[in-house]
Amino acid sequence: MSFIDMVKIEFKKVKRSFILPLIFIPPLLVVISGVSNLSMYFTPEYKGAWAAMFVQSGLLFGYYLLPFSMVVTCVMISGRETKNNGILKMLALPISRKKMAVAKWVVLLIFIVLEITIFFISFVVAGWVATKTKGISETLPVLYVLKWSIYLFLSSIPAASLMWMITVFFEKPIITIGLNMLLVIPAVFVASTPAWVAYPYCYSGRLVTSELHRVSMGVDKMPFDLFPLIPCAIAILILSIFISAVSFGKKEMK
């Protein structure tokens, strides 16, 4: 069985679960909140109002709502196998445990893509409606929103790999959710320290924070050092995927 076929099978297992309704909620909440506060941004002295509104929405989404939904998605993906000892039946098949673990992680990434896509589409649609109903003359920067939506996805991948590793490690969902939530909550504080490069849970929020500073200062570009961020993020990504792949199914086989 090819890896792509495994991903398709894993996706079919969970596509009828509550994951899809779940990933609609955070982006819609953020966008509705942002659009409802349009009057705060569109004033004569405010330049780049759309960017400011998107960044303010992205802060809440990047720091908390996206990671929280990722945690629950991890547990729901894992829970499809643990119910009725389905994991034991799956492990009895002549299929690599490591490939299974990575396939499930890829499914997690697919759901993250879907959630951020919903965030992007919702923002664009809500912005278009707002320009028509409130008489806003400033054009909605669709490419800007798209660019930062892609940044949000890329910066969330290392955290997703750590969340999946923790999910594989612990059998009880309450422990997985509790531990990951405890790691998500201090992300906004860690992001303001030099240790943020080694803390993937704050990557998305930190990137949006840097853009907030740029927008608030009214400059074209803010310096953002990608070293040692990228090497550190890649190392965390590879290590967490490797550990989750090696550990997957071991506790059930004991």
Number of C-alpha atoms within 10 A of each C-alpha: 8 7 12 11 11 18 20 13 14 21 19 12 13 19 13 10 13 11 18 15 9 14 23 18 15 20 25 19 15 21 24 14 14 22 19 11 11 17 9 12 18 18 10 6 7 13 15 16 19 21 19 21 21 21 25 18 22 29 21 17 24 26 24 23 19 23 25 18 19 26 24 20 24 26 21 19 23 20 18 16 17 15 9 10 11 12 17 14 10 14 17 10 9 8 12 11 19 17 17 20 23 21 22 21 23 18 24 24 19 13 19 23 17 16 24 22 18 19 26 23 18 19 25 18 12 18 22 14 14 16 15 11 9 10 9 15 9 12 12 19 13 14 9 12 20 17 11 19 18 15 15 23 20 14 21 23 21 25 25 25 27 22 29 29 24 22 26 24 18 14 16 13 16 11 14 22 20 12 16 23 17 10 16 21 16 14 21 21 10 18 23 12 9 9 9 18 21 17 20 27 31 28 29 28 26 23 20 24 21 15 22 21 15 16 19 13 11 13 9 7 12 14 7 10 8 10 9 10 17 13 12 16 20 13 13 19 18 13 16 21 21 17 17 23 22 15 16 22 20 12 11 12 10 5
